[in-house]
Every structure is written in structure tokens, then in C-alpha cells.
Amino acid sequence: MPLLAEPVADDATLPQEVDVAIIGGGIAGVTAAYFLAKAGQRVAVLEKGVIAGEQSSRNWGWCRVQNRDEREIPLMLKSMALWESLPAEAGIDVGFRRTGLIYATSSRQDMENWRTWLDMARAYQVHSRLLTAEEARAMTPGHSGADQWIGGVHSPNDGMATPSRAAPAIAGAARALGATLHQRCAVRGLDIQGGRIAGVITERGTVRAGSVLLAGGAWSSLFLKRHGIDLPQSSIRSTVFATEPAAEVTPGGLYTPEITIGRREDGSYIIAASNRGDIEITPQGIRYALKFWPTLVARRKMVRFAIGESFFRGPQALMRPWRMDRPTIFEADDMRILDPTPKESIVAPALRQLGISFPALQGVKRGKLWGGWIDSTPDAVPVISSVQAMPGLFLSTGYSGHGFGIGPGAGHLAADLILGRAPIVDPTPFRYERLVDGSPIQKPGMM
């Protein structure tokens, strides 16, 4: 599979010491690097593969407040403002546009769910509104089944950015502020002295640092386990594909009961039609099964179970503690960039449904097809937090399939916590300890 992310300039020389070492070059890591460098911190981003090589370039690109879990709404509102302001501030192009998102349905249950969400979200001054049947039909003129709509919901301020470009562009902006970027430089483990963080041990040597931010996506739990730190996390294998550029039937994202589409910057569409993610049974998944049970019950129609190669190899496999002076799984050729095999079988049915739902798109051909690993927490809310048991260690992980849009705010919050300054939002919903201190695991809200 060719890389989806745009290339980023690299810093060949590893610094001996920084203020903050960031493990992982996805959207969460590079946005934190940007805000830390902006605050005058010496920052090194250490990525085992390439910047945005994994889930940060493999997602849909939706930037939305609509249908978010309530715990995420304040941070997502901050993120939307940052998506708009960052390009001008940093002189970069992330492909962000406020296209609006449209949901239309013939299901009374959908309407009730959206009405309940809007009643809750009104306290946050969210601009989404319910659509009447007539409004839903008017906003989906190309849909063959629009006469069946009983209503919908429209979020005019939401939109999309370009995953292949966004994190690389922000990484470049962080570098312009003095951060260094080190690709194909795996971190083997933490350097711990006197019970606190002293730096990181990489395949190229040790970097001293008073603070370390782990933004390792699907790899975070395995990495922490090596140091005796428990992080309940699981991953869902997804398949995504885009069409070739085609006629415009919606300016941005559009959900209907039988198909969901998102119009990309180049005029192609991301498509999902009866496409569920795969939860592959793995040692890590078995270990955390009880913690994930509430989420599995709530999202059972969105996933299917399978057994695959991830049971034996990868971020969720059973692994013995590794040595820091030898190559690790992070440096293996097939693990530098997680590139799960996509399911070709979903393409033909999805394109067939696309042509049925949107006659103007009948006969449109498939473009790129790719797979991804979505790192998830038991309550489907990320961890953006310090780790009390390990002073100097911070986490930004577990974004549960909706981390791209919230990325700028998440990076800002992580930087705030590391710097000890007033956080951009209340960080309590994202604290790490909620997952390990015996607190009841909350069911996920809207997704």
C-alpha cells in the first residue's frame, strides 16, 4: 500500500536532551508538539514510521461536533476554532472547510436519538438543528429515496479536513517553531530514574527529557505494559475506500440509513455502506474484555468479531518484555507502519448501493482502498492525561475512531497539562486513572 500521508522533512541528528519527548507522529502528537514549541519548549517528535503514517492519514477527515459524546463537546468546540485559525496562524494548508454535515433518515429511532442529543447539546451552544421532512428532502436532492425521509439533523458549522495533509502540515509548522522530527526512529522504552521520567530510549540512542508524551495510537497499551503501566485499550480493524472524482451530490458529509458518504477535497467520495469494523480476538482484547463490555453492547451493530494475524503479531499480541538494547517489534519492517489488509469484498456492494441511492453516481469507479487500526478505550473517550504513578509521563491516546477532528484541541490540552498551565477545557473526563482505579466504566454517548 503506498503511503497516504504527504512527506515531511526530517531531522537527522537526534538531540541529546529536550524538554518534552513525544512518542508518535500522528495528529495528537504533532499538534501537541506545535503548541509546546510555540510556548518555547524544546521538543522532539519520535516516530517509528513516518508522520501520520497510520490512523491519522487513514480516517474520514470529518471535523464535527454533531453526535459527539457529551464529554468531548467542549474540547471539540475548541478544536473547530483551531482548525479555522491554525492555517492562518502557522501559514499552512490543512484542507479544512466548513461544509456542514447532513443526516437524513426514515427512522423514528434516529430522530429520537438526534432530538435527545440536541436537547443535551443546547447547553454548549451547538448550532446543529433538527430538519423537518421537507427540509431533509431539500438538502438531499440527489438521493433517490429522499421522499421517504421523515426528518434529519444539520450541523452547518461542522466540516472536513484532509487527513493526508493535515498532520504533516502541522508537524512542519511545529518544526518551523523549533521542534525536531525524527521519522523511522522507534522508541524502545522509557528511561526511568528514581521513579520518574528521565527520557526515552530510541533505536538511535537515549534522549533525556523531563516530560514524555505518549501518543502512540494502537501501540500505546503494549508500550506501557513493558513498564508495568496498565492501559485498557483495544483496536478495531477498519476498511476505507474512496471513489474516483465524481459529480457533487453533497458538499461535505452525508449520513443516511443505508449509506454514508463524505465528499473529499478532490471531488472523490469516502463511502461506507453496511460496513462494520472488525474486532479481532487478541490476547489484549481478552485481557480487557470485561472493561469493554458496556461499549460492545452499545455498539454491537457497528462491529463484527474475527480471528486474524493480529492475535499473534502486532500491538495486541502477547509479547514478553523486550530488551532496550536490541531491535524491538516497533522496528520490524512489517510494523513500522501498521497497514492491515483491507477487505476488498466491501467495495462492490457499497458502489452498488451508491448508484442506487445517488443515480448521478451510478457507475463511479473505486479509487484507493486501505485498512486501518482504530485505537479505542472502554468508554470510547480518549485519555489525555498525566500518569500519577509515573511523574513526567503524559498520555494522549485511545481516540476511538473520532480523534482526527478533535486533534488540534487534544494537542493544545496535552501541552497545557505538560506545561502546568490553565487547560483549554476541563481535563477531568480524559483522566487516565478513570480506567484503572475501579471507577465504573461509563457507556459511550453518541459517536
PyMOL commands that set and color helices and strands:
alter all, ss='L'
color gray80, all
select helices_A, chain A and resi 27-38+55-57+70-90+108-124+133-139+146-148+163-176+217-225+283-287+289-298+300-302+309-311+329-331+344-357+359-361+403-419+428-430+432-435
alter helices_A, ss='H'
color red, helices_A
select strands_A, chain A and resi 17-23+43-47+62-63+101-105+129-131+151-155+159-160+180-183+187-193+196-202+205-214+234-243+253-255+260-263+269-272+277-280+303-306+366-376+383-386+393-397
alter strands_A, ss='S'
color yellow, strands_A
deselect
rebuild
show_as cartoon
